[in-house]
Amino acid sequence: MKKQTATFLFAALTFAQPTLACVNTYFTRIDGSLVSDLAGGDAPDFATILTSKQTTHWDRELKETEARLASADPEEKWRHEADLAVLNLRFNKVAESVTTLERLTRAQPKEYILAANLGTAYELAGRDEDALVWIKRAMELDPSSHEGTEWLHVKILEAKLASKADPTWWKSNSVLGLDFGNGKKPRRPEANFGNERVEAVEKALLYQLRERLSFVKPPDAIVGDLLFDFANLVALHRTVEAAKPLSELALSFEPPRKELAQERDRHYRWLLMTKLDPDTLMNIALAAIGAVALAILIGTYAVVRRVLRNRRNEEAKQAA
């Protein structure tokens, strides 16, 4: 992943704020309560960030890389070959990229970028076991690689291998390994799952899914599962408005826990359909109180009237 892409994603996650600071909008919490953006209700539009088209012109970059390679200093030639191998992955020349990166890693065994790219190339070639070995190797060479999100790439590969070995693996497992419960509302997965952990997982999901979505098309169990838990996380710790597009995107990839994902998506839709701002809620509450008071008044009047009528009837009988 290029450094500028990582910077963009980190900025999108960390600094996304309302454009108009003096305009307040109410957002929906998972419990149905509302919060204004000034109180932290707003959230980055994760779904749009994930699905927005990358502006890189790969054809032009390929030609420029080939030109640099042709005139490169012999000692620096391998770096341009590495860039070319990555570009070939973009053009689905996976076998060619694997061959090049294998040769380069033998010559430069301590180069993190080569190890990481070889791991990705192996995965695209369907060699998930080899991919896992090299992604772990890359993490050993540079633990902070990819903004510290490569731990999720490892989990993705482990999930792919486990689900291939056991078709029932998805029934009791997920890529993240976090338990958001089985109800229509996600629950906190761990007692100590605080804001710092939430931000770390969100960052990893945004970074890894952004890159993966440029290669993977639906249906895809891994992507669907990750998007589903991304929606769970955002609904639980941010807003339903931010979670709903992620939930819809997850369903388009056919997540393994599809029925649960559909149930939660329906619940998010219901919460948004019944969303009411505090002023409206107050008016409804006042109207309800008034209606109850009126009902009590009418009921009391009816009882008093019946008592008086019975008394008059008794008096009439005694007089007779």
Secondary structure, 3 states (H helix, E strand, C coil): CCHHHHHHHHHHHHHCCCCCCCCCCEEECCCCCEEEHHHCCCCCCHHHHHHCCCCCCHHHHHHHHHHHHHCCCCCCHHHHHHHHHHHHHHCCCHHHHHHHHHHHHHHCCCCHHHHHHHHHHHHHCCCHHHHHHHHHHHHHHCCCHHHHCHHHHHHHHHHHHHHHHCCCHHHCCCCCCCCCCCCCCCCCCCCCCCHHHHHHHHHHHHHHHHHHCCCCCCCCHHHHHHHHHHHHHHHHHCCHHHHHHHHHHHHHCCCCCHHHHHHHHHHHHHHHHCCCCHHHHHHHHHHHHHHHHHHHHHHHHHHHHHHHHHHHHHHHHHHC
